[in-house]
Amino acid sequence: MATATWTGLRDDPTHIAQLRSALWSAGYQTGRVSEVLGAERQHLQPDPAQAILLKRQLPSGEPLSTLIRLFILALSSSRDEAARALAPLSLDSAEHLGVIRETAGGEVEGAIRITPHSDFLFACSRVPDLEAVERDHVMGVTRSSINLAGLTLRRPVDLTLDLGCGCGFQSLFASRHSSRVIATDINPLAIRFAQFNARLNGVDNIECREGSYLEPVAGESFDLIVSNPPFVISPDSTLLFRDSGIPGDGVSRKVLAEVGGALREGGSATVLISWGRKAGEEWDAVPRRWLEGNGCDAWILHQVSQPALLHSASWHQQLLGGNLTAYDRGVSRWTQYLEGLGFDVIAYGGVILRRREGKSWMRSEELPEMLVESAGEQLQRMTAAQDLLVGMKDRRALLDEKLALVKTHRLDQSLVCRDGAYSVERAVLHLTEGLTFRANVDPFNAYLVTRLDGSRTLREAIAETVRAVAMPGVESDDVESAALRSLRRMFELGFLQLAR
């Protein structure tokens, strides 16, 4: 190995299979790597300062430690250590494949990053320095990619489109339940990484096509579309993974308009978006205007909003490291750009679309402020609930349905002592998986929901609770109406499901 210059990834099935064998044999998987580095997820994507600390936690002499140094911490290793860790892949073959390179000091370093997540391995661009990010940089496992996967409605389908595939994160997850997956990206390096990752994980039903937005699949339709486009609102066209080159929030509007028309009947799409709004404007006003009359059910999801200044600062802090002069200049330029657009606040979230016959509905929901691991099953429940509720001519018709409290919940109660006896002062119902919504419930509803097992209608369950819980001076009709409002909301959020 005579040079430290990276010559790119090679699509070599034999050598990729040998790399996979080396990684798996060493235990290079999510559980083991997290155990070695510490349970915190961010340790799988450390910055250079963190890497210096984390390397001291690595067990000496183990192939896994060497692989973590090379492909997660972006640190070098001796040639002998690297050769032992990568076997049966030779060092020359590993360099030819494009996964390692020689340093100026004669050691070996990773030319790419490889991150384990779930049951997959994801190769992506290496970042030796926060200020050295190239235009064609390909992101790996990120918060947004995990959220998108978690917000996707999953069912067995024929054809899935991963629009703006990056390293192929969504494609690999979709490959589990799709006969075919088409992955597209305008970035040639992203296409190479997506192809590489399909081989690295032994997946053979992903087809990669280079091109802009829907151009590579013009005229085709899909059962599922997932998209994590370059939605960051910026004045730049510097980084393909971040900057669309389309003014303002136009890329989010464009993708939403195009994917709805590319869905088959019954198909769904999940798209991450960003939008600007004025201070005081309802958070969902902008995407609602975009989605009016698009012929699909639309679910607008809001994750977080930032003042324009904080939006500008956060992106420059990530990419400019300690260069304070460039940081100051960049923040000023971005802030002025956003002011010119009339954007006081930048919002981040997503939209779930579903194409079906009949009158479409639109709904908005604020998401819990946390990482969404897997909400697919819950979203299916929530979609079924919305279909039922929209189709009801009388809101009270829900009283005649049999609902059951889902098992993935926790009920926290606070007790207070009054007159020598304890009574429930406050109760909070939590969902423990997916979108971890919370619902404050009064003692009556706390008693009621824990008895919803699908064996009786809501009307019957409310009547039984009225008999069991003493409520002097309260009319039964008032109790029923109040309980119905609470139960309807819990049904919408996925706490309750239709009895099977």
KETORFI-737342 format. One record per residue (C-alpha): residue number from 0; residue in one letter; y, x, z. Coordinates in nm, 4 decimals, padded with zeros to 6 digits. Last residue first. Layout:
BEGIN
- k, r, yy, xx, zz
- NUM, A, Y, X, Z;
...
***
This chain:
BEGIN
- k, r, yy, xx, zz
- 499, R, -00.8150, -05.9953, 01.7192;
- 498, A, -00.5310, -06.0948, 01.9485;
- 497, L, -00.1915, -06.0286, 01.7928;
- 496, Q, -00.0271, -05.7266, 01.9482;
- 495, L, 00.2041, -05.6617, 02.2410;
- 494, F, 00.3913, -05.3476, 02.3440;
- 493, G, 00.4655, -05.2848, 01.9758;
- 492, L, 00.8447, -05.3009, 01.9796;
- 491, E, 00.8727, -05.6428, 01.8131;
- 490, F, 00.6126, -05.7924, 02.0490;
- 489, M, 00.8050, -05.6566, 02.3476;
- 488, R, 01.1184, -05.8250, 02.2115;
- 487, R, 00.9370, -06.1556, 02.1639;
- 486, L, 00.7928, -06.1302, 02.5137;
- 485, S, 01.1371, -06.0960, 02.6723;
- 484, R, 01.2895, -06.3851, 02.4797;
- 483, L, 00.9805, -06.5996, 02.5451;
- 482, A, 00.9980, -06.5315, 02.9181;
- 481, A, 01.3557, -06.6566, 02.9326;
- 480, S, 01.2686, -06.9725, 02.7388;
- 479, E, 00.9591, -07.0426, 02.9506;
- 478, V, 01.1449, -06.9893, 03.2770;
- 477, D, 01.4234, -07.2232, 03.1681;
- 476, D, 01.1676, -07.4881, 03.0716;
- 475, S, 00.9949, -07.4482, 03.4110;
- 474, E, 01.3167, -07.5207, 03.5988;
- 473, V, 01.3975, -07.2758, 03.8794;
- 472, G, 01.4726, -07.4073, 04.2310;
- 471, P, 01.1907, -07.2153, 04.3993;
- 470, M, 01.0180, -06.9466, 04.1927;
- 469, A, 00.6801, -06.8784, 04.3595;
- 468, V, 00.4633, -06.6736, 04.1258;
- 467, A, 00.1082, -06.8014, 04.0625;
- 466, R, 00.1929, -07.1446, 03.9214;
- 465, V, 00.4686, -07.0045, 03.7022;
- 464, T, 00.2282, -06.7308, 03.5920;
- 463, E, -00.0285, -06.9863, 03.4781;
- 462, A, 00.2369, -07.1743, 03.2799;
- 461, I, 00.3527, -06.8515, 03.1169;
- 460, A, -00.0042, -06.7625, 03.0174;
- 459, E, -00.0631, -07.1080, 02.8680;
- 458, R, 00.2529, -07.0940, 02.6577;
- 457, L, 00.1755, -06.7381, 02.5546;
- 456, T, -00.1594, -06.8563, 02.4247;
- 455, R, -00.4788, -06.7581, 02.6028;
- 454, S, -00.7613, -06.5056, 02.5599;
- 453, G, -00.5503, -06.2317, 02.4043;
- 452, D, -00.5383, -06.0178, 02.7201;
- 451, L, -00.1885, -06.1035, 02.8398;
- 450, R, -00.2320, -06.0841, 03.2149;
- 449, T, -00.0381, -05.7616, 03.2614;
- 448, V, 00.2442, -05.9191, 03.0632;
- 447, L, 00.2952, -06.2074, 03.3084;
- 446, Y, 00.3087, -06.0179, 03.6385;
- 445, A, 00.5715, -05.7803, 03.5036;
- 444, N, 00.7419, -06.0802, 03.3423;
- 443, F, 00.7869, -06.2526, 03.6784;
- 442, P, 00.8825, -05.9319, 03.8605;
- 441, D, 01.1612, -05.8580, 03.6103;
- 440, V, 01.0923, -05.6318, 03.3152;
- 439, N, 01.2785, -05.3286, 03.1862;
- 438, A, 01.1191, -05.2218, 02.8597;
- 437, R, 01.0675, -04.8626, 02.7527;
- 436, F, 00.9804, -04.7350, 02.4058;
- 435, T, 00.7560, -04.4351, 02.3555;
- 434, L, 00.7334, -04.4434, 01.9777;
- 433, G, 00.3798, -04.3141, 01.9354;
- 432, E, 00.1868, -04.3013, 02.2616;
- 431, T, 00.2617, -04.3806, 02.6287;
- 430, L, 00.4492, -04.7071, 02.5850;
- 429, H, 00.6435, -04.7725, 02.9031;
- 428, L, 00.6951, -05.0898, 03.1092;
- 427, V, 00.9625, -05.0623, 03.3768;
- 426, A, 00.9612, -05.2685, 03.6964;
- 425, R, 01.2330, -05.3173, 03.9560;
- 424, E, 01.2569, -05.4703, 04.3029;
- 423, V, 00.8925, -05.5603, 04.3504;
- 422, S, 00.8315, -05.6916, 04.7032;
- 421, Y, 00.7191, -05.5271, 05.0249;
- 420, A, 00.7058, -05.7211, 05.3512;
- 419, G, 00.8681, -05.6699, 05.6911;
- 418, D, 01.1674, -05.8901, 05.6259;
- 417, R, 01.2440, -05.7017, 05.3049;
- 416, C, 01.0791, -05.3754, 05.2051;
- 415, V, 01.1532, -05.2623, 04.8514;
- 414, L, 00.9001, -05.1711, 04.5861;
- 413, S, 00.9701, -04.9902, 04.2594;
- 412, Q, 00.7215, -05.0530, 03.9801;
- 411, D, 00.6130, -04.8341, 03.6895;
- 410, L, 00.3879, -04.9941, 03.4275;
- 409, R, 00.2218, -04.7575, 03.1807;
- 408, H, 00.1092, -04.8427, 02.8301;
- 407, T, -00.1403, -04.7372, 02.5653;
- 406, K, -00.3823, -05.0255, 02.6235;
- 405, V, -00.1814, -05.2748, 02.4198;
- 404, L, -00.0844, -05.6029, 02.5894;
- 403, A, -00.2534, -05.8920, 02.4105;
- 402, L, -00.1056, -06.1852, 02.2221;
- 401, K, -00.2392, -06.5348, 02.1499;
- 400, E, 00.0140, -06.7385, 01.9536;
- 399, D, 00.1332, -07.0883, 02.0488;
- 398, L, 00.4436, -06.9635, 02.2282;
- 397, L, 00.5432, -06.7786, 01.9099;
- 396, A, 00.6250, -07.1173, 01.7591;
- 395, R, 00.9268, -07.1219, 01.9894;
- 394, R, 01.1289, -06.9282, 01.7335;
- 393, D, 01.0939, -07.2202, 01.4908;
- 392, K, 01.0698, -07.1600, 01.1158;
- 391, M, 00.8333, -06.8683, 01.1717;
- 390, G, 00.7851, -06.6393, 00.8721;
- 389, V, 01.0256, -06.3749, 01.0032;
- 388, L, 00.8311, -06.3607, 01.3299;
- 387, L, 00.4928, -06.3145, 01.1637;
- 386, D, 00.6078, -06.0445, 00.9225;
- 385, Q, 00.7935, -05.8662, 01.2039;
- 384, A, 00.4833, -05.8657, 01.4228;
- 383, A, 00.2681, -05.7267, 01.1427;
- 382, T, 00.5240, -05.4508, 01.0889;
- 381, M, 00.5312, -05.3730, 01.4611;
- 380, R, 00.1543, -05.3501, 01.4787;
- 379, Q, 00.1426, -05.1216, 01.1730;
- 378, L, 00.4203, -04.9157, 01.3288;
- 377, Q, 00.2091, -04.8768, 01.6429;
- 376, E, -00.0853, -04.7487, 01.4402;
- 375, G, 00.1355, -04.5025, 01.2531;
- 374, A, 00.3263, -04.3748, 01.5563;
- 373, S, 00.1834, -04.0250, 01.5657;
- 372, E, 00.3663, -03.7256, 01.7092;
- 371, V, 00.7227, -03.8548, 01.7321;
- 370, L, 00.9338, -03.5899, 01.9039;
- 369, M, 01.1798, -03.7310, 02.1514;
- 368, E, 01.4972, -03.9329, 02.1771;
- 367, P, 01.3370, -04.2784, 02.1614;
- 366, L, 01.4120, -04.4481, 01.8298;
- 365, E, 01.6909, -04.6970, 01.7684;
- 364, E, 01.5753, -04.9874, 01.5535;
- 363, S, 01.7140, -05.1722, 01.2546;
- 362, R, 01.5403, -05.4472, 01.0570;
- 361, M, 01.5542, -05.5737, 00.7010;
- 360, W, 01.3348, -05.8499, 00.5595;
- 359, S, 01.2003, -05.9284, 00.2136;
- 358, K, 01.1307, -06.2747, 00.0765;
- 357, G, 00.8017, -06.2928, -00.1061;
- 356, E, 00.5815, -06.0385, -00.2789;
- 355, R, 00.5457, -05.6934, -00.1300;
- 354, R, 00.7114, -05.3525, -00.1383;
- 353, R, 00.7416, -05.1711, 00.1928;
- 352, L, 01.0202, -04.9339, 00.2917;
- 351, I, 01.0459, -04.7242, 00.6087;
- 350, V, 01.3830, -04.5589, 00.6591;
- 349, G, 01.4674, -04.2528, 00.8624;
- 348, G, 01.7066, -04.1060, 01.1121;
- 347, Y, 02.0051, -03.8786, 01.1466;
- 346, A, 02.3663, -03.9843, 01.1944;
- 345, I, 02.6819, -03.7825, 01.1291;
- 344, V, 02.9979, -03.9089, 01.2995;
- 343, D, 03.3656, -03.8861, 01.2073;
- 342, F, 03.3012, -03.8949, 00.8321;
- 341, G, 03.6116, -03.9731, 00.6249;
- 340, L, 03.4894, -03.7600, 00.3350;
- 339, G, 03.7837, -03.5227, 00.3750;
- 338, E, 03.7067, -03.4947, 00.7451;
- 337, L, 03.3518, -03.3920, 00.6565;
- 336, Y, 03.4787, -03.1133, 00.4303;
- 335, Q, 03.7277, -02.9941, 00.6909;
- 334, T, 03.4474, -02.9732, 00.9467;
- 333, W, 03.2272, -02.7778, 00.7064;
- 332, R, 03.4967, -02.5199, 00.6324;
- 331, S, 03.5960, -02.4790, 00.9966;
- 330, V, 03.2346, -02.4386, 01.1098;
- 329, G, 03.1737, -02.1773, 00.8397;
- 328, R, 03.4773, -01.9675, 00.9272;
- 327, D, 03.3988, -01.9673, 01.2984;
- 326, Y, 03.0329, -01.8784, 01.2375;
- 325, A, 03.1241, -01.6066, 00.9863;
- 324, T, 03.3501, -01.4455, 01.2455;
- 323, L, 03.0984, -01.5013, 01.5242;
- 322, N, 02.8108, -01.3239, 01.3501;
- 321, G, 02.5634, -01.3567, 01.6384;
- 320, G, 02.3061, -01.5753, 01.4645;
- 319, L, 02.4439, -01.7257, 01.1460;
- 318, L, 02.1663, -01.9700, 01.0562;
- 317, Q, 02.0993, -02.1826, 01.3615;
- 316, Q, 02.4530, -02.1598, 01.5016;
- 315, H, 02.5875, -02.2593, 01.1629;
- 314, W, 02.3804, -02.5761, 01.1531;
- 313, S, 02.4697, -02.6719, 01.5091;
- 312, A, 02.8424, -02.6098, 01.4647;
- 311, S, 02.8889, -02.8380, 01.1660;
- 310, H, 02.7001, -03.1276, 01.3256;
- 309, L, 02.8887, -03.0678, 01.6518;
- 308, L, 03.2214, -03.0922, 01.4690;
- 307, A, 03.1203, -03.4095, 01.2836;
- 306, P, 03.0290, -03.5846, 01.6074;
- 305, Q, 02.6517, -03.6206, 01.6298;
- 304, S, 02.4167, -03.9172, 01.5986;
- 303, V, 02.0463, -03.9229, 01.6866;
- 302, Q, 01.7198, -04.0936, 01.5947;
- 301, H, 01.8091, -04.4107, 01.4090;
- 300, L, 01.5395, -04.6017, 01.2214;
- 299, I, 01.6123, -04.8496, 00.9428;
- 298, W, 01.3125, -05.0671, 00.8515;
- 297, A, 01.3327, -05.2134, 00.5058;
- 296, D, 01.1161, -05.4763, 00.3386;
- 295, C, 01.1552, -05.4106, -00.0288;
- 294, G, 01.3348, -05.5751, -00.3213;
- 293, N, 01.6356, -05.3406, -00.3170;
- 292, G, 01.8798, -05.6269, -00.2567;
- 291, E, 02.0736, -05.4621, 00.0254;
- 290, L, 01.9362, -05.1156, 00.0988;
- 289, W, 02.2464, -04.9012, 00.0572;
- 288, R, 02.4665, -05.1426, 00.2516;
- 287, R, 02.2151, -05.1459, 00.5369;
- 286, P, 02.2093, -04.7649, 00.5287;
- 285, V, 02.5864, -04.7588, 00.5987;
- 284, A, 02.6063, -05.0293, 00.8671;
- 283, D, 02.3194, -04.8937, 01.0790;
- 282, W, 02.5260, -04.7038, 01.3384;
- 281, E, 02.7844, -04.9785, 01.3716;
- 280, E, 03.1295, -04.8344, 01.2973;
- 279, G, 03.3329, -04.7259, 01.5998;
- 278, A, 03.3937, -04.3753, 01.4697;
- 277, K, 03.3511, -04.3670, 01.0934;
- 276, R, 03.0172, -04.3044, 00.9316;
- 275, G, 02.8151, -04.0312, 00.7670;
- 274, W, 02.4508, -04.0542, 00.6714;
- 273, S, 02.1284, -03.8611, 00.7105;
- 272, I, 01.7848, -03.9516, 00.5805;
- 271, L, 01.4125, -03.9084, 00.6380;
- 270, V, 01.2070, -04.1222, 00.4003;
- 269, T, 00.8931, -04.3251, 00.4701;
- 268, A, 00.7557, -04.5225, 00.1780;
- 267, S, 00.5172, -04.8159, 00.1568;
- 266, G, 00.2940, -04.9794, -00.1029;
- 265, G, 00.1876, -05.3437, -00.0994;
- 264, E, 00.2740, -05.3822, -00.4673;
- 263, R, 00.3164, -05.0319, -00.6063;
- 262, L, 00.6156, -04.8249, -00.5058;
- 261, A, 00.8288, -04.6327, -00.7563;
- 260, G, 01.1227, -04.8758, -00.7459;
- 259, G, 01.1670, -04.8294, -00.3730;
- 258, V, 01.1522, -04.4518, -00.4186;
- 257, E, 01.4591, -04.4372, -00.6425;
- 256, A, 01.7230, -04.6193, -00.4379;
- 255, L, 01.6154, -04.4535, -00.1138;
- 254, V, 01.6258, -04.1098, -00.2769;
- 253, K, 01.9752, -04.1634, -00.4184;
- 252, R, 02.1270, -04.2979, -00.0950;
- 251, S, 01.9894, -04.0033, 00.1005;
- 250, V, 02.1163, -03.7600, -00.1642;
- 249, G, 02.4614, -03.9201, -00.1649;
- 248, D, 02.5349, -03.8428, 00.1992;
- 247, G, 02.8430, -03.6423, 00.1090;
- 246, P, 02.8479, -03.4855, -00.2363;
- 245, I, 02.5184, -03.3972, -00.4086;
- 244, G, 02.4422, -03.0228, -00.4037;
- 243, S, 02.1217, -03.1065, -00.2178;
- 242, D, 02.1648, -02.8530, 00.0614;
- 241, R, 01.9026, -02.7991, 00.3309;
- 240, F, 01.5688, -02.6879, 00.1815;
- 239, L, 01.7411, -02.5524, -00.1304;
- 238, L, 01.9799, -02.3336, 00.0672;
- 237, T, 02.3244, -02.2379, -00.0632;
- 236, S, 02.4573, -02.5476, -00.2352;
- 235, D, 02.7286, -02.5938, 00.0242;
- 234, P, 02.9796, -02.8621, 00.1244;
- 233, S, 02.7322, -03.0062, 00.3766;
- 232, I, 02.5596, -03.3302, 00.4697;
- 231, V, 02.1996, -03.2321, 00.5469;
- 230, F, 01.9605, -03.4538, 00.3490;
- 229, P, 01.7567, -03.1883, 00.1677;
- 228, P, 01.4723, -03.4402, 00.1185;
- 227, N, 01.1898, -03.5107, 00.3657;
- 226, S, 00.9994, -03.7635, 00.1584;
- 225, V, 00.6795, -03.9623, 00.1937;
- 224, I, 00.5655, -04.2089, -00.0720;
- 223, L, 00.2561, -04.4259, -00.0403;
- 222, D, 00.0762, -04.6588, -00.2812;
- 221, F, 00.2449, -04.4970, -00.5789;
- 220, S, 00.3910, -04.5661, -00.9208;
- 219, E, 00.4241, -04.3429, -01.2274;
- 218, G, 00.6891, -04.3748, -01.4997;
- 217, A, 00.8585, -04.0459, -01.4170;
- 216, V, 00.6415, -03.8323, -01.1878;
- 215, P, 00.7993, -03.4880, -01.2450;
- 214, E, 01.1482, -03.6477, -01.2681;
- 213, L, 01.1201, -03.8249, -00.9312;
- 212, Y, 01.3323, -03.5727, -00.7329;
- 211, S, 01.3859, -03.2550, -00.9366;
- 210, G, 01.0894, -03.0641, -01.0747;
- 209, E, 00.7763, -02.8594, -01.0078;
- 208, R, 00.4441, -03.0400, -00.9858;
- 207, C, 00.1665, -02.9823, -00.7316;
- 206, E, -00.1652, -03.1718, -00.7367;
- 205, I, -00.3423, -03.2244, -00.4038;
- 204, N, -00.7047, -03.3451, -00.3911;
- 203, D, -00.8728, -03.0070, -00.3309;
- 202, V, -00.8151, -02.9303, 00.0383;
- 201, G, -00.9853, -02.6186, 00.1787;
- 200, N, -00.7065, -02.5506, 00.4286;
- 199, L, -00.5947, -02.2216, 00.2730;
- 198, R, -00.6404, -02.3760, -00.0722;
- 197, A, -00.3985, -02.6626, 00.0014;
- 196, N, -00.1709, -02.4170, 00.1779;
- 195, F, -00.1468, -02.1913, -00.1290;
- 194, Q, -00.0653, -02.4847, -00.3565;
- 193, A, 00.2101, -02.6000, -00.1183;
- 192, F, 00.3369, -02.2416, -00.0844;
- 191, R, 00.3523, -02.1984, -00.4623;
- 190, I, 00.5325, -02.5312, -00.5042;
- 189, A, 00.7823, -02.4327, -00.2356;
- 188, L, 00.8451, -02.1047, -00.4193;
- 187, P, 00.9242, -02.2956, -00.7392;
- 186, N, 01.1897, -02.5027, -00.5546;
- 185, I, 01.2551, -02.8370, -00.7269;
- 184, D, 00.9664, -02.9913, -00.5346;
- 183, T, 00.6805, -03.2288, -00.6064;
- 182, A, 00.3467, -03.2966, -00.4365;
- 181, I, 00.1052, -03.5456, -00.5960;
- 180, V, -00.1716, -03.6607, -00.3628;
- 179, R, -00.4998, -03.8130, -00.4767;
- 178, S, -00.7746, -04.0220, -00.3148;
- 177, S, -00.5491, -04.0582, -00.0128;
- 176, H, -00.6504, -04.0846, 00.3561;
- 175, R, -00.6966, -03.7217, 00.4629;
- 174, S, -00.4841, -03.5842, 00.1797;
- 173, A, -00.1792, -03.7529, 00.3349;
- 172, F, -00.1762, -03.5014, 00.6215;
- 171, L, -00.2008, -03.2143, 00.3741;
- 170, S, 00.0682, -03.3565, 00.1504;
- 169, Q, 00.3081, -03.4073, 00.4414;
- 168, F, 00.3043, -03.0358, 00.5295;
- 167, G, 00.3038, -02.9151, 00.1681;
- 166, C, 00.5217, -02.6053, 00.2169;
- 165, G, 00.8275, -02.7885, 00.0843;
- 164, C, 00.7085, -03.1234, -00.0503;
- 163, G, 01.0333, -03.2637, -00.1846;
- 162, L, 00.8678, -03.5960, -00.2693;
- 161, D, 00.5117, -03.6135, -00.1362;
- 160, L, 00.3668, -03.8896, -00.3545;
- 159, T, 00.0450, -04.0670, -00.2549;
- 158, L, -00.2177, -04.2271, -00.4821;
- 157, D, -00.5335, -04.4263, -00.4072;
- 156, V, -00.4775, -04.5372, -00.0502;
- 155, P, -00.6657, -04.5504, 00.2821;
- 154, R, -00.4125, -04.6431, 00.5510;
- 153, R, -00.1242, -04.4594, 00.7149;
- 152, L, 00.2278, -04.5913, 00.7729;
- 151, T, 00.4304, -04.2723, 00.8159;
- 150, L, 00.6563, -04.2290, 01.1184;
- 149, G, 00.4490, -03.9520, 01.2789;
- 148, A, 00.4360, -03.7487, 00.9598;
- 147, L, 00.8128, -03.7784, 00.9248;
- 146, N, 00.8636, -03.6781, 01.2883;
- 145, I, 00.6457, -03.3686, 01.2495;
- 144, S, 00.8358, -03.2658, 00.9357;
- 143, S, 01.1705, -03.3225, 01.1098;
- 142, R, 01.0761, -03.1144, 01.4139;
- 141, T, 00.9651, -02.8311, 01.1905;
- 140, V, 00.6370, -02.6776, 01.0763;
- 139, G, 00.7185, -02.4552, 00.7800;
- 138, M, 01.0429, -02.4166, 00.5885;
- 137, V, 01.0545, -02.2597, 00.2441;
- 136, H, 01.3432, -02.0217, 00.1706;
- 135, D, 01.4541, -02.0476, -00.1944;
- 134, R, 01.8181, -01.9626, -00.1174;
- 133, E, 01.7160, -01.6738, 00.1080;
- 132, V, 01.7643, -01.6684, 00.4851;
- 131, A, 01.8807, -01.3245, 00.5963;
- 130, E, 02.1295, -01.4274, 00.8668;
- 129, L, 01.8597, -01.5512, 01.1042;
- 128, D, 01.6742, -01.2225, 01.0626;
- 127, P, 01.3060, -01.1560, 00.9873;
- 126, V, 01.2563, -01.5144, 00.8666;
- 125, R, 00.9166, -01.5444, 00.6951;
- 124, S, 00.8689, -01.8193, 00.4397;
- 123, C, 00.5843, -02.0654, 00.4828;
- 122, A, 00.2094, -02.0822, 00.5441;
- 121, F, 00.0774, -02.3882, 00.7251;
- 120, L, -00.2663, -02.3923, 00.8876;
- 119, F, -00.4179, -02.7333, 00.9588;
- 118, D, -00.6137, -02.9123, 01.2309;
- 117, S, -00.3005, -03.0169, 01.4242;
- 116, H, -00.0529, -02.7368, 01.3631;
- 115, P, -00.1266, -02.3680, 01.3113;
- 114, T, 00.1687, -02.1679, 01.1782;
- 113, I, 00.1462, -01.8944, 00.9150;
- 112, R, 00.4649, -01.6984, 00.8449;
- 111, I, 00.4935, -01.4811, 00.5361;
- 110, A, 00.5178, -01.1097, 00.4567;
- 109, G, 00.3407, -01.0266, 00.7819;
- 108, E, 00.3853, -00.6693, 00.8932;
- 107, V, 00.1803, -00.3508, 00.8532;
- 106, E, 00.2633, -00.0018, 00.9784;
- 105, G, 00.3719, 00.2977, 00.7720;
- 104, G, 00.7146, 00.3383, 00.9291;
- 103, A, 00.8963, 00.1837, 00.6322;
- 102, T, 00.6795, -00.1226, 00.6771;
- 101, E, 00.3811, -00.2133, 00.4598;
- 100, R, 00.3351, -00.5694, 00.3400;
- 99, I, 00.1306, -00.8734, 00.4360;
- 98, V, 00.0579, -01.2251, 00.3001;
- 97, G, 00.1253, -01.1676, -00.0696;
- 96, L, -00.2298, -01.1902, -00.2069;
- 95, H, -00.1954, -00.8328, -00.3332;
- 94, E, -00.1003, -00.7251, 00.0189;
- 93, A, -00.4002, -00.9058, 00.1670;
- 92, S, -00.6273, -00.7579, -00.1011;
- 91, D, -00.5077, -00.4061, -00.0185;
- 90, L, -00.5484, -00.4741, 00.3540;
- 89, S, -00.9038, -00.6011, 00.3031;
- 88, L, -00.9944, -00.9648, 00.3728;
- 87, P, -01.3275, -00.9783, 00.5627;
- 86, A, -01.1561, -00.8769, 00.7893;
- 85, L, -00.7934, -00.9629, 00.8691;
- 84, A, -00.7961, -00.8748, 01.2402;
- 83, R, -00.9825, -00.5436, 01.2009;
- 82, A, -00.7619, -00.4304, 00.9116;
- 81, A, -00.4457, -00.5297, 01.0986;
- 80, E, -00.5471, -00.3286, 01.4046;
- 79, D, -00.6266, -00.0230, 01.1899;
- 78, R, -00.3030, -00.0508, 00.9907;
- 77, S, -00.0968, -00.0640, 01.3082;
- 76, S, 00.0922, -00.3827, 01.3807;
- 75, S, 00.4382, -00.5110, 01.2898;
- 74, L, 00.6282, -00.8057, 01.4337;
- 73, A, 00.7139, -01.1379, 01.2704;
- 72, L, 00.6227, -01.3255, 01.5931;
- 71, I, 00.4172, -01.5898, 01.4134;
- 70, F, 00.2301, -01.4258, 01.1242;
- 69, L, 00.1939, -01.0581, 01.2092;
- 68, R, 00.2159, -01.0563, 01.5881;
- 67, I, 00.0026, -01.3729, 01.6110;
- 66, L, -00.2571, -01.2141, 01.3821;
- 65, T, -00.2673, -00.9020, 01.5993;
- 64, S, -00.3091, -01.1058, 01.9172;
- 63, L, -00.5900, -01.3083, 01.7587;
- 62, P, -00.7703, -00.9871, 01.6581;
- 61, E, -00.7814, -00.8894, 02.0283;
- 60, G, -00.6926, -00.5371, 02.1381;
- 59, S, -00.4340, -00.6280, 02.3969;
- 58, P, -00.3964, -00.9848, 02.5214;
- 57, L, -00.0550, -01.1111, 02.4069;
- 56, Q, 00.1977, -01.2037, 02.6750;
- 55, R, 00.4204, -00.9010, 02.6082;
- 54, K, 00.4616, -01.0125, 02.2474;
- 53, L, 00.6320, -01.3269, 02.3786;
- 52, L, 00.9378, -01.1437, 02.5093;
- 51, I, 01.0243, -00.9610, 02.1877;
- 50, A, 00.9358, -01.2728, 01.9879;
- 49, Q, 01.1868, -01.4786, 02.1859;
- 48, A, 01.4694, -01.2509, 02.0697;
- 47, P, 01.3523, -01.2668, 01.7067;
- 46, D, 01.3444, -01.6499, 01.7042;
- 45, P, 01.0177, -01.8206, 01.7861;
- 44, Q, 00.8503, -02.0901, 01.5716;
- 43, L, 00.5114, -02.1331, 01.7450;
- 42, H, 00.6897, -02.0725, 02.0748;
- 41, Q, 00.8881, -02.3890, 02.0063;
- 40, R, 00.5797, -02.5932, 02.0953;
- 39, E, 00.5866, -02.4935, 02.4609;
- 38, A, 00.2321, -02.4492, 02.5898;
- 37, G, 00.2558, -02.0749, 02.6378;
- 36, L, 00.1926, -01.7950, 02.3901;
- 35, V, -00.1808, -01.7524, 02.4519;
- 34, E, -00.2540, -02.1181, 02.5229;
- 33, S, -00.0419, -02.2297, 02.2275;
- 32, V, -00.2422, -01.9969, 02.0021;
- 31, R, -00.5733, -02.1309, 02.1369;
- 30, G, -00.4836, -02.4979, 02.0997;
- 29, T, -00.3109, -02.4767, 01.7629;
- 28, Q, -00.5694, -02.2618, 01.5875;
- 27, Y, -00.6000, -01.8908, 01.5121;
- 26, G, -00.9291, -01.8608, 01.6977;
- 25, A, -01.0102, -01.5189, 01.5513;
- 24, S, -01.2863, -01.6591, 01.3302;
- 23, W, -01.0477, -01.9268, 01.2035;
- 22, L, -00.7875, -01.6769, 01.0887;
- 21, A, -01.0327, -01.4325, 00.9318;
- 20, S, -01.2231, -01.7069, 00.7479;
- 19, R, -00.9012, -01.8564, 00.6142;
- 18, L, -00.7958, -01.5144, 00.4864;
- 17, Q, -01.1329, -01.4735, 00.3134;
- 16, A, -01.0913, -01.8160, 00.1501;
- 15, I, -00.7441, -01.7125, 00.0320;
- 14, H, -00.8972, -01.3941, -00.1138;
- 13, T, -01.1546, -01.5871, -00.3151;
- 12, P, -00.9182, -01.8642, -00.4282;
- 11, D, -00.6474, -01.6254, -00.5580;
- 10, D, -00.3194, -01.8092, -00.6127;
- 9, R, -00.0914, -01.5144, -00.5424;
- 8, L, 00.2145, -01.5369, -00.3200;
- 7, G, 00.5243, -01.3294, -00.3848;
- 6, T, 00.6022, -00.9665, -00.4669;
- 5, W, 00.7335, -00.8752, -00.1243;
- 4, T, 00.8825, -00.5251, -00.1257;
- 3, A, 00.7455, -00.3009, 00.1485;
- 2, T, 00.5898, -00.0583, -00.0981;
- 1, A, 00.3015, 00.1856, -00.1253;
- 0, M, 00.0000, 00.0000, 00.0000;
***
